[in-house]
Amino acid sequence: MDTPVPTPPGIRLRAATPDDIPLVLALVAELADYERLPHEAVATADDMHAALFGPRPAAEVVIAECDGTPAGFALFFVSFSTFLGKPGLYLEDLFVRPAFRGRGAGKRLMVHLARLALERGYGRFEWSVLDWNTPAIDFYRSLGAKPMDGWTVQRVSGEALHALAASGD
């Protein structure tokens, strides 16, 4: 984390460390349950350690704590815009445990990431949200986020990814 973010009393943000891997996995599992996708949360401690703290980290995590208790997290990585010619910050996951919602942790995480994007000279800060997740959509709208009409997320994974890679030229 480059710049400390002022937080409401009792809320503290900090960069995750390797010792936080079990916590990050627990928060990811809670998020997957909330998003009705627990079967897709298959990352192991080794996977997460390599992705976050290996020789070429692919992502970063910020942990939010309320009065010393882990309350939520944001996992993000660098994207790139060819139109802007600049990197961007892509928020993969934002999650605040239900018991801590409404206390400002989610907003503080988002403010921190927006500031981080600006400090690093990034051209945008973006993310996806499930279309049925009205509380999250309402939260993001309250922060000034706008939907990207005309765009849909596309994905190739699992067997389809292997088949595409093996399909040749």
C-alpha positions in Angstrom: 0.0 0.0 0.0 1.5 3.3 -1.1 -0.5 5.9 0.8 -2.3 5.4 4.1 -6.1 6.0 3.7 -7.9 7.9 6.4 -10.4 5.5 7.9 -13.3 5.8 10.3 -12.4 5.0 13.8 -11.9 1.3 14.3 -11.3 0.5 10.6 -7.7 -0.2 9.4 -6.4 -1.1 6.0 -3.3 -3.1 5.4 -1.5 -5.0 2.7 -1.8 -8.7 3.0 1.3 -10.7 3.9 2.1 -14.4 3.3 0.8 -15.2 6.8 -2.6 -13.9 5.6 -3.1 -16.7 3.0 -5.5 -18.7 5.2 -7.5 -15.5 5.9 -7.6 -14.6 2.2 -8.8 -18.1 1.3 -11.5 -17.9 4.0 -12.7 -14.5 2.7 -12.7 -15.9 -0.9 -14.8 -18.9 0.3 -17.2 -16.5 2.0 -17.5 -14.4 -1.1 -18.0 -17.5 -3.3 -20.9 -18.6 -0.9 -22.4 -15.1 -1.1 -22.2 -15.2 -4.9 -23.7 -18.7 -5.1 -20.5 -20.0 -6.6 -18.8 -22.1 -3.9 -18.0 -24.9 -6.4 -15.8 -22.4 -8.3 -13.6 -21.5 -5.4 -10.9 -24.1 -5.8 -7.7 -22.1 -5.1 -5.2 -23.7 -2.7 -2.9 -22.0 -0.3 0.0 -22.8 -2.7 -1.9 -21.2 -5.6 -2.6 -18.1 -3.7 0.9 -17.8 -2.3 2.4 -18.1 -5.8 -0.1 -15.6 -7.2 0.3 -13.0 -4.5 3.9 -13.4 -3.2 5.7 -15.5 -5.9 8.6 -14.3 -8.1 6.1 -12.5 -10.4 3.1 -11.5 -8.3 -0.1 -11.5 -10.3 -2.3 -9.6 -7.8 -2.3 -7.7 -4.6 -4.7 -7.9 -1.6 -5.7 -5.2 0.9 -7.3 -6.4 4.2 -9.8 -4.3 6.1 -9.9 -4.8 9.8 -12.6 -3.4 12.1 -11.4 -3.0 15.7 -8.7 -5.6 14.9 -11.0 -8.2 13.4 -10.7 -9.1 9.7 -13.8 -7.6 8.1 -13.1 -7.8 4.4 -10.7 -7.6 1.5 -10.0 -6.3 -1.9 -8.0 -8.3 -4.5 -6.8 -6.4 -7.5 -4.3 -6.5 -10.4 -3.0 -4.4 -13.2 -4.8 -4.4 -16.5 -4.0 -2.4 -19.6 -5.9 -0.1 -21.9 -4.6 0.1 -25.5 -7.0 3.1 -26.1 -5.5 5.1 -23.2 -2.0 3.6 -23.5 -1.9 3.2 -19.8 -2.3 0.5 -17.2 -5.5 0.2 -15.1 -6.4 -1.2 -11.8 -8.8 -4.2 -12.1 -10.7 -5.1 -8.9 -11.3 -8.9 -9.0 -12.9 -9.2 -5.6 -14.3 -6.9 -3.0 -16.0 -8.5 0.0 -17.0 -7.3 3.4 -18.3 -9.8 5.9 -22.0 -9.3 6.7 -21.4 -8.4 10.4 -19.2 -5.5 9.3 -21.3 -4.0 6.5 -22.4 -0.4 6.9 -19.4 0.6 8.9 -17.4 2.1 6.0 -14.9 -0.8 5.3 -16.1 -1.3 1.7 -16.0 2.4 0.9 -12.6 2.8 2.5 -11.3 -0.1 0.4 -12.7 1.5 -2.8 -11.3 4.9 -1.9 -7.9 3.3 -1.2 -7.9 1.6 -4.6 -8.9 4.7 -6.5 -6.1 6.7 -4.8 -3.7 3.9 -5.6 -4.7 3.9 -9.2 -4.1 7.7 -9.4 -0.8 7.5 -7.5 0.5 4.8 -9.9 -0.5 6.8 -13.0 -3.2 4.4 -14.1 -5.9 5.5 -16.5 -8.9 3.6 -15.0 -10.3 1.6 -12.2 -12.8 -1.1 -13.2 -14.5 -4.3 -12.1 -17.4 -6.6 -12.8 -20.4 -7.3 -10.7 -23.0 -10.0 -10.9 -26.2 -8.6 -12.5 -28.4 -9.9 -9.6 -26.3 -8.4 -6.9 -28.4 -5.3 -6.3 -26.8 -4.3 -3.0 -23.3 -4.2 -4.6 -24.6 -2.4 -7.7 -26.3 0.2 -5.5 -23.1 0.6 -3.5 -21.0 1.1 -6.6 -23.5 3.6 -8.1 -23.2 5.6 -4.8 -19.5 5.8 -5.5 -20.0 7.2 -9.0 -19.5 4.0 -10.9 -21.2 3.7 -14.3 -22.2 0.5 -16.1 -20.4 -0.3 -19.3 -23.4 -0.7 -21.6 -22.7 -2.7 -24.7 -20.0 -4.8 -23.1 -20.3 -8.4 -21.9 -17.7 -10.5 -20.1 -16.4 -13.5 -22.2 -14.5 -16.4 -20.7 -12.8 -19.5 -21.8 -11.7 -21.9 -19.0 -11.4 -25.5 -18.0 -11.8 -28.0 -20.9 -12.8 -25.2 -23.3 -9.5 -23.4 -22.6 -7.5 -26.7 -23.2 -9.5 -27.4 -26.4 -8.8 -23.9 -27.7 -5.1 -24.1 -27.0 -4.9 -27.5 -28.7 -6.9 -26.4 -31.8 -3.9 -25.3 -33.7 -3.6 -22.4 -36.1 
